[in-house]
Amino acid sequence: MITVQHAPTAASSARWPVPALTLATFVTMTSGLGLGPFLPVIAQELDTPVALLGQVPAAMLLLAAVLGLVIGPIADFYGYRRVLVVGLLTVVASALATGFAPSYSLLLLAALVGAGGRAAVLPVAQAFVARRFQENDARRRALSWLNMGVSSALILGLPILTTVASNQAKAPTRFGPEAARPGEGVPISGTAGSARRDAVIRHL
């Protein structure tokens, strides 16, 4: 008895990039939207008006829109995978630099650096899926997963960020000059409480 084994189709063998592309899209969109809820806190730490800080995400989106016009030809020339990897690494580096930026100018610079990655990941991922999947149903399913990564950034990404930040703010500091003594309440940090923190240190 002869059994016929069908070779795997291109669509079935190419399904593995879909979860990775969905995760990359989720991280990119969450990183782009995550700055908004923390603008008041960042404004207090950097001693900068919230209205001025609001120009940072606006400038980032404007630059991403401009770069989006040239991302397609760049991806066609250098390859989709290279552009996706470089774009995702740029987004991660920009997010880390944004979190540790000590001044408004460095915060703006870090956000603008990440604009290129945010302009590249989603459209290049969509083009990659459109080229890899030849069957219409498989292509639609893959694109729907990418769209789920975009919408999950609002539904899950931002609540996760704000929850982690809230728990971190409530956690007591155990070491350093900002550690609170028993019975003295929440540790003092930030520029707003610098005077009271110095008083506590002198008291120690």
C-alpha positions in Angstrom: 0.0 0.0 0.0 1.4 3.3 -1.1 0.8 6.3 1.1 1.1 9.8 -0.4 2.6 12.4 1.8 1.8 16.0 0.9 4.5 18.5 1.2 3.7 21.3 3.6 2.4 24.4 1.8 4.1 27.7 2.0 1.4 29.1 4.2 1.6 26.4 6.8 5.4 26.5 6.9 5.3 30.3 7.2 3.0 30.5 10.2 5.7 30.7 12.8 6.5 34.4 12.1 3.0 35.5 12.9 3.2 35.3 16.7 6.6 37.1 16.7 5.3 39.8 14.4 2.2 40.2 16.6 4.3 40.6 19.7 6.6 43.1 17.9 3.6 45.1 16.9 2.2 45.0 20.4 5.5 46.2 21.9 5.9 49.0 19.3 2.4 50.4 19.8 2.5 50.1 23.5 5.9 51.9 23.6 4.4 54.7 21.4 1.3 55.2 23.5 2.9 54.5 26.9 4.3 58.0 27.3 0.9 59.7 27.5 -0.4 58.5 31.0 2.9 59.4 32.6 3.3 63.0 31.3 2.2 64.6 34.6 4.7 62.6 36.6 7.5 63.2 34.1 6.7 66.9 34.1 7.1 67.0 37.9 10.4 65.1 37.8 11.9 67.2 35.0 10.3 70.4 36.2 8.8 71.0 32.7 5.2 72.0 31.9 2.9 69.3 30.8 2.0 71.2 27.7 5.6 71.2 26.6 6.0 67.5 27.3 2.9 66.9 25.2 4.8 68.0 22.2 7.2 65.0 22.6 4.7 62.3 21.4 3.3 64.8 18.8 6.8 65.3 17.4 7.4 61.6 17.5 4.3 60.8 15.5 5.0 63.6 13.0 8.5 62.2 12.3 7.1 58.6 12.1 4.6 59.8 9.5 7.4 61.4 7.4 9.7 58.4 7.7 6.8 56.1 6.8 7.0 57.5 3.3 10.5 56.1 2.8 10.3 52.9 4.9 8.8 50.9 2.0 11.7 51.5 -0.4 14.2 50.9 2.3 12.6 47.6 3.2 12.5 46.5 -0.4 16.2 47.3 -0.8 17.6 45.9 2.5 15.0 43.2 3.1 12.0 43.0 5.4 13.7 41.0 8.1 16.6 43.4 8.6 14.3 46.4 8.7 12.0 44.7 11.2 14.9 43.7 13.5 16.5 47.2 13.3 13.1 48.9 13.9 12.3 46.7 16.9 15.7 47.3 18.5 15.3 51.0 17.9 11.9 51.0 19.7 13.4 49.1 22.7 16.4 51.4 22.9 14.2 54.5 22.6 11.9 53.2 25.4 14.9 52.6 27.7 16.4 55.9 26.9 13.1 57.6 27.5 12.7 56.0 30.9 16.2 57.2 32.0 16.2 60.6 30.3 17.3 63.3 32.9 16.2 66.3 30.9 13.5 67.4 28.4 16.0 67.6 25.5 17.2 64.1 26.0 13.7 62.9 26.4 12.8 64.5 23.1 15.8 63.0 21.4 15.1 59.5 22.7 11.5 59.8 21.4 12.6 61.0 18.0 15.1 58.1 17.7 12.3 55.7 18.3 10.1 57.3 15.6 12.0 55.4 12.9 11.3 52.0 14.5 7.7 52.9 15.1 7.3 53.9 11.5 8.8 50.6 10.3 7.5 47.8 12.4 3.8 47.7 11.6 3.9 48.5 7.8 6.8 46.3 7.2 5.2 43.5 9.2 2.1 43.8 7.1 4.1 43.8 3.9 6.0 40.7 5.1 2.7 38.9 5.8 1.3 39.9 2.4 4.3 38.5 0.6 4.7 35.4 2.6 1.1 34.2 2.6 -0.2 33.4 -0.8 -3.6 32.1 0.2 -6.2 34.7 0.8 -7.6 33.1 3.9 -4.2 32.6 5.5 -3.2 36.2 4.7 -6.4 37.5 6.2 -5.8 35.5 9.4 -2.2 36.7 9.7 -3.2 40.3 9.2 -6.0 40.0 11.8 -3.3 38.8 14.3 -1.3 41.9 13.5 -4.3 44.1 14.0 -4.9 42.3 17.3 -1.4 43.4 18.4 -2.3 47.0 17.6 -5.6 47.0 19.6 -4.0 45.0 22.5 -1.7 47.9 23.1 -4.6 50.0 24.2 -6.6 47.2 25.9 -3.7 45.5 27.7 -0.5 47.4 27.2 -1.4 50.7 28.8 -3.2 49.1 31.8 -0.2 46.9 32.4 2.2 49.8 32.3 0.1 51.9 34.7 -0.4 49.0 37.1 3.3 48.3 37.3 4.0 51.9 37.8 1.4 52.2 40.5 2.7 49.2 42.4 6.3 50.4 42.1 5.3 53.8 43.5 3.6 52.1 46.5 6.5 49.8 47.2 8.6 50.9 50.2 12.3 51.7 49.5 14.5 49.5 51.6 17.9 51.0 50.9 19.5 54.4 50.3 18.9 57.8 51.9 15.3 57.8 50.7 14.4 54.8 52.8 11.7 55.6 55.3 12.1 54.8 59.0 9.4 52.7 60.7 6.4 54.9 61.4 7.4 57.7 59.1 5.2 56.8 56.2 5.9 56.4 52.5 9.5 57.1 51.3 10.1 60.5 49.9 11.4 60.9 46.4 11.3 63.4 43.6 12.1 67.1 43.5 8.8 68.1 45.2 9.8 66.4 48.4 13.5 67.2 48.4 13.3 69.6 51.4 11.5 67.2 53.6 13.8 64.4 52.5 16.9 66.4 53.6 15.2 67.1 56.9 14.7 63.3 57.4 18.3 62.6 56.5 19.6 65.3 59.0 17.4 63.8 61.6 19.0 60.4 61.0 
